[in-house]
Amino acid sequence: MATATCNQNVTFNDMGDTGTSVYRSCRAHAIESVNDDANNDSTVPARTACESAQSDDDIARQLAQVNTLMRKSLNAPADWPATAASLYHLSTRGNQLRARLALLSGAAYGAPSQHCIAAAAASELIHNASLVHDDLCDGDVQRRGQPSVWRRDNPNVALCSGDLLLTAAFQAAMQSDTPAHCLALLQLLTDRTSRVIAGQSIEVADTARPDQQSAISSVDNHSPLAPVRRISLGAYLEATLAKTAPFIALPLEAGALGGRLSNDQHRHIRCFAEAVGLAYQIIDDLDDVDLSAASRCQPQTFHAYHAWPQHWPFFTRRLPDPAWHTLQRCICHASAALTRAENLVSHFPEQLGAALLPILTRLRDQLQAHRQTMSPSY
């Protein structure tokens, strides 16, 4: 399978609504133009007879098997605190989007049902592990309308619960249909999970990494506030994509690797995940910004890897409202990434592509809500 990444890269000074360039996620940041239509799959076209359509009844039946496997994979007595907390969290069941995507992706690329169920359970377990740990790190007291695990039990139990859910994902992966598929799924889980953990650690670290110190600069010397730590565009994209894109790609890759997935098709999945991950993170960061008071939307109030300081103008003397320009830049950047993701959907099998479109629509709606606040007089 292909391992090259195709990350969205749009300049902040001139950002339109179409993303036509991508950047490779490495220190060199070599810029190249990518034409999606020029890369023809040498094996299976995106939408062919290899796709096995899944009815709602098929998905419901398989999801029931996925849920059974998820609970069985905890592999510890149900009355032990970490197990009980994990079962409680799983009982608050969300929309199980990742499990559904893994099932649809597996069917689309011809993977056996047993592999699809294992891939779906593993993807869903890793996602839920990340939610338990995220709630603990962020201090969120509710998840899916219920008390979060750390709030219901305590932070130490939540830490153990998240770890248990993570190990359960690897146990579930072992239930694929063949040893080769088990090994491939385990390798995928290891790679994607380690990248997300390492990417998240960049953000939560108290200081910038030593090799980024030279990239830090002041936004504006005349600012009355403390200088803003500004990291390089490459470092920002690298960290943002590392903590978001792997878990977006994971269910699509996990289901598909049990079937017939060409290098080009895999590349489309990776590019789609990175475009969606970038758009999602910018939109999510915008939710943190309070535009009702100037003191609460200054870039100094956010960590260096937040979208707000990254998009803050370098020079603000001639700008009557720097926050308005920052919001505009964020929206343009996220919109360009979404446009690229929307263009890539056409490369996926029809039923899988149809399942991905509502995700992009929801992100577009969220972005539009932020766009409606774009008034220089807020």
Contacts in CASP RR format, 6 or more apart in sequence:
PFRMAT RR
TARGET T0000
AUTHOR 0000-0000-0000
METHOD contacts of the structure
MODEL  1
MATATCNQNVTFNDMGDTGTSVYRSCRAHAIESVNDDANNDSTVPARTAC
ESAQSDDDIARQLAQVNTLMRKSLNAPADWPATAASLYHLSTRGNQLRAR
LALLSGAAYGAPSQHCIAAAAASELIHNASLVHDDLCDGDVQRRGQPSVW
RRDNPNVALCSGDLLLTAAFQAAMQSDTPAHCLALLQLLTDRTSRVIAGQ
SIEVADTARPDQQSAISSVDNHSPLAPVRRISLGAYLEATLAKTAPFIAL
PLEAGALGGRLSNDQHRHIRCFAEAVGLAYQIIDDLDDVDLSAASRCQPQ
TFHAYHAWPQHWPFFTRRLPDPAWHTLQRCICHASAALTRAENLVSHFPE
QLGAALLPILTRLRDQLQAHRQTMSPSY
1 253 0 8 1.000
1 257 0 8 1.000
1 261 0 8 1.000
1 263 0 8 1.000
1 266 0 8 1.000
2 263 0 8 1.000
2 264 0 8 1.000
2 266 0 8 1.000
2 267 0 8 1.000
2 270 0 8 1.000
4 24 0 8 1.000
4 267 0 8 1.000
4 270 0 8 1.000
5 24 0 8 1.000
5 25 0 8 1.000
5 241 0 8 1.000
5 270 0 8 1.000
5 271 0 8 1.000
5 274 0 8 1.000
6 22 0 8 1.000
6 24 0 8 1.000
6 34 0 8 1.000
6 267 0 8 1.000
6 270 0 8 1.000
6 271 0 8 1.000
6 274 0 8 1.000
7 22 0 8 1.000
7 23 0 8 1.000
7 24 0 8 1.000
7 25 0 8 1.000
7 237 0 8 1.000
7 241 0 8 1.000
7 274 0 8 1.000
7 278 0 8 1.000
8 19 0 8 1.000
8 22 0 8 1.000
8 23 0 8 1.000
8 237 0 8 1.000
8 274 0 8 1.000
8 275 0 8 1.000
8 278 0 8 1.000
8 336 0 8 1.000
8 337 0 8 1.000
8 340 0 8 1.000
9 21 0 8 1.000
9 22 0 8 1.000
9 23 0 8 1.000
9 29 0 8 1.000
9 31 0 8 1.000
9 233 0 8 1.000
9 237 0 8 1.000
10 16 0 8 1.000
10 19 0 8 1.000
10 21 0 8 1.000
10 332 0 8 1.000
10 333 0 8 1.000
10 336 0 8 1.000
10 337 0 8 1.000
12 233 0 8 1.000
12 311 0 8 1.000
12 329 0 8 1.000
12 332 0 8 1.000
12 333 0 8 1.000
15 329 0 8 1.000
15 332 0 8 1.000
15 333 0 8 1.000
15 336 0 8 1.000
16 332 0 8 1.000
16 335 0 8 1.000
16 336 0 8 1.000
17 332 0 8 1.000
17 335 0 8 1.000
17 336 0 8 1.000
17 339 0 8 1.000
18 336 0 8 1.000
18 339 0 8 1.000
18 340 0 8 1.000
19 336 0 8 1.000
19 337 0 8 1.000
19 339 0 8 1.000
19 340 0 8 1.000
20 33 0 8 1.000
21 31 0 8 1.000
21 32 0 8 1.000
21 33 0 8 1.000
21 34 0 8 1.000
22 32 0 8 1.000
22 34 0 8 1.000
22 271 0 8 1.000
22 340 0 8 1.000
23 29 0 8 1.000
23 30 0 8 1.000
23 31 0 8 1.000
23 234 0 8 1.000
23 237 0 8 1.000
24 30 0 8 1.000
24 32 0 8 1.000
25 237 0 8 1.000
25 238 0 8 1.000
25 241 0 8 1.000
25 242 0 8 1.000
29 234 0 8 1.000
36 268 0 8 1.000
36 343 0 8 1.000
36 344 0 8 1.000
36 347 0 8 1.000
39 264 0 8 1.000
39 267 0 8 1.000
40 264 0 8 1.000
41 262 0 8 1.000
41 264 0 8 1.000
41 265 0 8 1.000
42 262 0 8 1.000
42 264 0 8 1.000
43 260 0 8 1.000
43 262 0 8 1.000
44 50 0 8 1.000
44 109 0 8 1.000
44 260 0 8 1.000
44 262 0 8 1.000
44 265 0 8 1.000
46 265 0 8 1.000
46 268 0 8 1.000
46 346 0 8 1.000
46 347 0 8 1.000
46 348 0 8 1.000
46 349 0 8 1.000
47 348 0 8 1.000
47 349 0 8 1.000
47 350 0 8 1.000
48 349 0 8 1.000
50 108 0 8 1.000
50 109 0 8 1.000
50 110 0 8 1.000
50 260 0 8 1.000
50 349 0 8 1.000
51 107 0 8 1.000
51 108 0 8 1.000
51 109 0 8 1.000
51 110 0 8 1.000
51 349 0 8 1.000
51 350 0 8 1.000
51 351 0 8 1.000
51 352 0 8 1.000
52 107 0 8 1.000
52 108 0 8 1.000
52 110 0 8 1.000
53 107 0 8 1.000
53 351 0 8 1.000
54 103 0 8 1.000
54 104 0 8 1.000
54 107 0 8 1.000
54 351 0 8 1.000
59 100 0 8 1.000
59 103 0 8 1.000
59 104 0 8 1.000
62 103 0 8 1.000
62 113 0 8 1.000
62 116 0 8 1.000
62 117 0 8 1.000
62 120 0 8 1.000
63 96 0 8 1.000
63 99 0 8 1.000
63 100 0 8 1.000
63 103 0 8 1.000
63 120 0 8 1.000
65 117 0 8 1.000
66 96 0 8 1.000
66 99 0 8 1.000
66 103 0 8 1.000
66 117 0 8 1.000
66 120 0 8 1.000
66 121 0 8 1.000
66 124 0 8 1.000
67 90 0 8 1.000
67 93 0 8 1.000
69 117 0 8 1.000
69 118 0 8 1.000
69 121 0 8 1.000
69 172 0 8 1.000
69 175 0 8 1.000
70 90 0 8 1.000
70 121 0 8 1.000
70 124 0 8 1.000
70 125 0 8 1.000
70 168 0 8 1.000
70 172 0 8 1.000
71 87 0 8 1.000
71 90 0 8 1.000
73 121 0 8 1.000
73 125 0 8 1.000
73 168 0 8 1.000
73 169 0 8 1.000
73 171 0 8 1.000
73 172 0 8 1.000
73 175 0 8 1.000
74 83 0 8 1.000
74 86 0 8 1.000
74 87 0 8 1.000
74 164 0 8 1.000
74 165 0 8 1.000
74 168 0 8 1.000
75 167 0 8 1.000
75 168 0 8 1.000
75 171 0 8 1.000
76 82 0 8 1.000
76 83 0 8 1.000
76 164 0 8 1.000
77 83 0 8 1.000
78 84 0 8 1.000
78 87 0 8 1.000
81 153 0 8 1.000
81 157 0 8 1.000
81 160 0 8 1.000
82 157 0 8 1.000
82 160 0 8 1.000
82 161 0 8 1.000
82 162 0 8 1.000
82 163 0 8 1.000
82 164 0 8 1.000
83 164 0 8 1.000
85 132 0 8 1.000
85 149 0 8 1.000
85 152 0 8 1.000
85 153 0 8 1.000
85 157 0 8 1.000
85 158 0 8 1.000
85 160 0 8 1.000
85 161 0 8 1.000
86 132 0 8 1.000
86 161 0 8 1.000
86 162 0 8 1.000
86 164 0 8 1.000
86 165 0 8 1.000
86 168 0 8 1.000
88 149 0 8 1.000
88 152 0 8 1.000
89 128 0 8 1.000
89 131 0 8 1.000
89 132 0 8 1.000
89 143 0 8 1.000
89 149 0 8 1.000
89 161 0 8 1.000
89 165 0 8 1.000
90 128 0 8 1.000
92 143 0 8 1.000
92 144 0 8 1.000
92 145 0 8 1.000
92 146 0 8 1.000
93 144 0 8 1.000
94 144 0 8 1.000
96 124 0 8 1.000
97 359 0 8 1.000
98 120 0 8 1.000
98 123 0 8 1.000
98 124 0 8 1.000
98 127 0 8 1.000
98 247 0 8 1.000
98 250 0 8 1.000
98 251 0 8 1.000
99 120 0 8 1.000
99 121 0 8 1.000
99 123 0 8 1.000
99 124 0 8 1.000
99 251 0 8 1.000
100 120 0 8 1.000
100 355 0 8 1.000
101 123 0 8 1.000
101 251 0 8 1.000
101 252 0 8 1.000
101 352 0 8 1.000
101 355 0 8 1.000
101 356 0 8 1.000
102 116 0 8 1.000
102 119 0 8 1.000
102 120 0 8 1.000
102 123 0 8 1.000
102 124 0 8 1.000
102 251 0 8 1.000
102 252 0 8 1.000
102 254 0 8 1.000
102 255 0 8 1.000
103 116 0 8 1.000
103 117 0 8 1.000
103 120 0 8 1.000
103 255 0 8 1.000
104 351 0 8 1.000
104 352 0 8 1.000
104 355 0 8 1.000
105 111 0 8 1.000
105 251 0 8 1.000
105 252 0 8 1.000
105 253 0 8 1.000
105 254 0 8 1.000
105 255 0 8 1.000
105 256 0 8 1.000
105 352 0 8 1.000
106 115 0 8 1.000
106 116 0 8 1.000
106 119 0 8 1.000
106 255 0 8 1.000
106 256 0 8 1.000
106 258 0 8 1.000
106 259 0 8 1.000
107 116 0 8 1.000
107 351 0 8 1.000
108 256 0 8 1.000
108 348 0 8 1.000
108 349 0 8 1.000
108 351 0 8 1.000
108 352 0 8 1.000
109 255 0 8 1.000
109 256 0 8 1.000
109 258 0 8 1.000
109 259 0 8 1.000
109 260 0 8 1.000
109 261 0 8 1.000
109 265 0 8 1.000
109 349 0 8 1.000
110 258 0 8 1.000
110 259 0 8 1.000
110 260 0 8 1.000
111 119 0 8 1.000
111 255 0 8 1.000
111 256 0 8 1.000
111 257 0 8 1.000
111 258 0 8 1.000
111 259 0 8 1.000
112 177 0 8 1.000
112 258 0 8 1.000
112 259 0 8 1.000
114 175 0 8 1.000
114 176 0 8 1.000
114 177 0 8 1.000
115 176 0 8 1.000
115 177 0 8 1.000
115 178 0 8 1.000
115 181 0 8 1.000
115 185 0 8 1.000
115 255 0 8 1.000
115 258 0 8 1.000
115 259 0 8 1.000
116 255 0 8 1.000
117 175 0 8 1.000
118 172 0 8 1.000
118 173 0 8 1.000
118 174 0 8 1.000
118 175 0 8 1.000
118 176 0 8 1.000
118 177 0 8 1.000
118 181 0 8 1.000
118 182 0 8 1.000
118 185 0 8 1.000
119 173 0 8 1.000
119 176 0 8 1.000
119 185 0 8 1.000
119 251 0 8 1.000
119 254 0 8 1.000
119 255 0 8 1.000
119 257 0 8 1.000
119 258 0 8 1.000
120 251 0 8 1.000
120 254 0 8 1.000
120 255 0 8 1.000
121 169 0 8 1.000
121 172 0 8 1.000
121 175 0 8 1.000
122 169 0 8 1.000
122 170 0 8 1.000
122 172 0 8 1.000
122 173 0 8 1.000
122 185 0 8 1.000
122 189 0 8 1.000
122 254 0 8 1.000
123 169 0 8 1.000
123 250 0 8 1.000
123 251 0 8 1.000
123 254 0 8 1.000
124 251 0 8 1.000
125 165 0 8 1.000
125 166 0 8 1.000
125 168 0 8 1.000
125 169 0 8 1.000
125 172 0 8 1.000
126 165 0 8 1.000
126 166 0 8 1.000
126 169 0 8 1.000
126 189 0 8 1.000
126 192 0 8 1.000
126 193 0 8 1.000
126 247 0 8 1.000
126 250 0 8 1.000
127 247 0 8 1.000
128 162 0 8 1.000
128 165 0 8 1.000
129 162 0 8 1.000
129 163 0 8 1.000
129 164 0 8 1.000
129 165 0 8 1.000
129 166 0 8 1.000
129 169 0 8 1.000
130 196 0 8 1.000
130 247 0 8 1.000
131 143 0 8 1.000
132 148 0 8 1.000
132 149 0 8 1.000
132 150 0 8 1.000
132 158 0 8 1.000
132 161 0 8 1.000
132 162 0 8 1.000
132 165 0 8 1.000
133 158 0 8 1.000
133 159 0 8 1.000
133 162 0 8 1.000
134 140 0 8 1.000
135 141 0 8 1.000
135 143 0 8 1.000
135 148 0 8 1.000
135 149 0 8 1.000
135 150 0 8 1.000
135 151 0 8 1.000
135 158 0 8 1.000
136 148 0 8 1.000
136 149 0 8 1.000
136 150 0 8 1.000
136 155 0 8 1.000
136 158 0 8 1.000
136 159 0 8 1.000
137 204 0 8 1.000
139 148 0 8 1.000
139 150 0 8 1.000
140 148 0 8 1.000
141 147 0 8 1.000
141 148 0 8 1.000
141 151 0 8 1.000
142 148 0 8 1.000
142 151 0 8 1.000
143 149 0 8 1.000
146 152 0 8 1.000
148 158 0 8 1.000
149 157 0 8 1.000
149 158 0 8 1.000
149 161 0 8 1.000
149 162 0 8 1.000
150 157 0 8 1.000
150 158 0 8 1.000
153 161 0 8 1.000
166 193 0 8 1.000
169 189 0 8 1.000
169 193 0 8 1.000
170 186 0 8 1.000
170 189 0 8 1.000
173 182 0 8 1.000
173 185 0 8 1.000
173 186 0 8 1.000
173 189 0 8 1.000
174 182 0 8 1.000
174 186 0 8 1.000
175 182 0 8 1.000
176 182 0 8 1.000
176 185 0 8 1.000
176 258 0 8 1.000
181 257 0 8 1.000
181 258 0 8 1.000
184 257 0 8 1.000
184 258 0 8 1.000
185 254 0 8 1.000
185 257 0 8 1.000
188 250 0 8 1.000
188 253 0 8 1.000
188 254 0 8 1.000
188 257 0 8 1.000
189 250 0 8 1.000
189 254 0 8 1.000
191 246 0 8 1.000
192 246 0 8 1.000
192 247 0 8 1.000
192 249 0 8 1.000
192 250 0 8 1.000
192 253 0 8 1.000
193 246 0 8 1.000
195 242 0 8 1.000
195 246 0 8 1.000
196 242 0 8 1.000
196 243 0 8 1.000
196 244 0 8 1.000
196 246 0 8 1.000
196 247 0 8 1.000
198 242 0 8 1.000
199 239 0 8 1.000
199 242 0 8 1.000
199 243 0 8 1.000
200 242 0 8 1.000
200 243 0 8 1.000
202 209 0 8 1.000
202 239 0 8 1.000
202 242 0 8 1.000
202 243 0 8 1.000
202 305 0 8 1.000
203 239 0 8 1.000
203 243 0 8 1.000
203 303 0 8 1.000
203 305 0 8 1.000
208 215 0 8 1.000
208 216 0 8 1.000
208 229 0 8 1.000
208 231 0 8 1.000
208 304 0 8 1.000
212 231 0 8 1.000
212 232 0 8 1.000
212 235 0 8 1.000
215 230 0 8 1.000
215 231 0 8 1.000
215 232 0 8 1.000
215 235 0 8 1.000
216 229 0 8 1.000
216 230 0 8 1.000
216 231 0 8 1.000
216 304 0 8 1.000
217 227 0 8 1.000
217 230 0 8 1.000
218 227 0 8 1.000
218 228 0 8 1.000
218 230 0 8 1.000
219 227 0 8 1.000
219 228 0 8 1.000
219 230 0 8 1.000
219 299 0 8 1.000
219 309 0 8 1.000
219 312 0 8 1.000
219 313 0 8 1.000
219 314 0 8 1.000
219 316 0 8 1.000
220 228 0 8 1.000
220 314 0 8 1.000
220 315 0 8 1.000
220 316 0 8 1.000
220 317 0 8 1.000
222 317 0 8 1.000
223 316 0 8 1.000
225 298 0 8 1.000
225 300 0 8 1.000
226 300 0 8 1.000
227 300 0 8 1.000
228 299 0 8 1.000
228 300 0 8 1.000
228 309 0 8 1.000
228 312 0 8 1.000
229 304 0 8 1.000
229 309 0 8 1.000
230 304 0 8 1.000
230 309 0 8 1.000
230 310 0 8 1.000
230 312 0 8 1.000
230 314 0 8 1.000
231 304 0 8 1.000
231 305 0 8 1.000
231 310 0 8 1.000
233 310 0 8 1.000
236 305 0 8 1.000
236 310 0 8 1.000
237 278 0 8 1.000
239 305 0 8 1.000
240 277 0 8 1.000
240 278 0 8 1.000
240 281 0 8 1.000
240 305 0 8 1.000
240 307 0 8 1.000
241 274 0 8 1.000
241 277 0 8 1.000
241 278 0 8 1.000
243 281 0 8 1.000
244 277 0 8 1.000
244 278 0 8 1.000
244 280 0 8 1.000
244 281 0 8 1.000
245 270 0 8 1.000
245 273 0 8 1.000
245 274 0 8 1.000
245 276 0 8 1.000
245 277 0 8 1.000
245 278 0 8 1.000
246 273 0 8 1.000
248 272 0 8 1.000
248 273 0 8 1.000
248 274 0 8 1.000
248 276 0 8 1.000
248 277 0 8 1.000
248 280 0 8 1.000
249 269 0 8 1.000
249 270 0 8 1.000
249 272 0 8 1.000
249 273 0 8 1.000
249 274 0 8 1.000
252 269 0 8 1.000
252 272 0 8 1.000
252 273 0 8 1.000
252 352 0 8 1.000
253 266 0 8 1.000
253 269 0 8 1.000
256 265 0 8 1.000
256 266 0 8 1.000
256 269 0 8 1.000
265 347 0 8 1.000
268 344 0 8 1.000
268 347 0 8 1.000
268 348 0 8 1.000
269 348 0 8 1.000
271 340 0 8 1.000
271 344 0 8 1.000
272 341 0 8 1.000
272 344 0 8 1.000
272 345 0 8 1.000
272 348 0 8 1.000
272 356 0 8 1.000
275 337 0 8 1.000
275 338 0 8 1.000
275 340 0 8 1.000
275 341 0 8 1.000
275 344 0 8 1.000
276 337 0 8 1.000
276 338 0 8 1.000
276 341 0 8 1.000
276 359 0 8 1.000
276 360 0 8 1.000
276 363 0 8 1.000
277 337 0 8 1.000
278 333 0 8 1.000
278 334 0 8 1.000
278 337 0 8 1.000
279 334 0 8 1.000
279 335 0 8 1.000
279 337 0 8 1.000
279 338 0 8 1.000
279 341 0 8 1.000
279 363 0 8 1.000
279 367 0 8 1.000
280 363 0 8 1.000
281 307 0 8 1.000
282 307 0 8 1.000
282 330 0 8 1.000
282 333 0 8 1.000
282 334 0 8 1.000
282 337 0 8 1.000
283 334 0 8 1.000
283 363 0 8 1.000
283 366 0 8 1.000
283 367 0 8 1.000
283 370 0 8 1.000
285 302 0 8 1.000
285 306 0 8 1.000
285 307 0 8 1.000
285 308 0 8 1.000
285 330 0 8 1.000
286 307 0 8 1.000
286 308 0 8 1.000
286 327 0 8 1.000
286 330 0 8 1.000
286 331 0 8 1.000
286 334 0 8 1.000
286 370 0 8 1.000
288 302 0 8 1.000
288 306 0 8 1.000
288 308 0 8 1.000
289 296 0 8 1.000
289 297 0 8 1.000
289 308 0 8 1.000
289 327 0 8 1.000
290 296 0 8 1.000
290 297 0 8 1.000
291 297 0 8 1.000
291 323 0 8 1.000
291 327 0 8 1.000
291 373 0 8 1.000
291 378 0 8 1.000
292 378 0 8 1.000
294 323 0 8 1.000
297 308 0 8 1.000
297 323 0 8 1.000
297 326 0 8 1.000
299 308 0 8 1.000
299 309 0 8 1.000
299 312 0 8 1.000
299 326 0 8 1.000
300 309 0 8 1.000
302 308 0 8 1.000
302 309 0 8 1.000
303 309 0 8 1.000
304 310 0 8 1.000
307 330 0 8 1.000
307 333 0 8 1.000
308 326 0 8 1.000
308 330 0 8 1.000
311 326 0 8 1.000
311 329 0 8 1.000
311 330 0 8 1.000
311 333 0 8 1.000
312 322 0 8 1.000
312 326 0 8 1.000
313 319 0 8 1.000
313 322 0 8 1.000
313 325 0 8 1.000
313 326 0 8 1.000
313 329 0 8 1.000
316 322 0 8 1.000
319 325 0 8 1.000
320 376 0 8 1.000
321 376 0 8 1.000
324 374 0 8 1.000
324 375 0 8 1.000
324 376 0 8 1.000
324 378 0 8 1.000
327 370 0 8 1.000
327 373 0 8 1.000
327 374 0 8 1.000
328 374 0 8 1.000
330 370 0 8 1.000
331 367 0 8 1.000
331 370 0 8 1.000
331 371 0 8 1.000
331 374 0 8 1.000
334 363 0 8 1.000
334 367 0 8 1.000
335 367 0 8 1.000
338 360 0 8 1.000
338 363 0 8 1.000
338 364 0 8 1.000
338 367 0 8 1.000
341 360 0 8 1.000
342 360 0 8 1.000
345 353 0 8 1.000
345 356 0 8 1.000
345 357 0 8 1.000
345 360 0 8 1.000
348 356 0 8 1.000
END
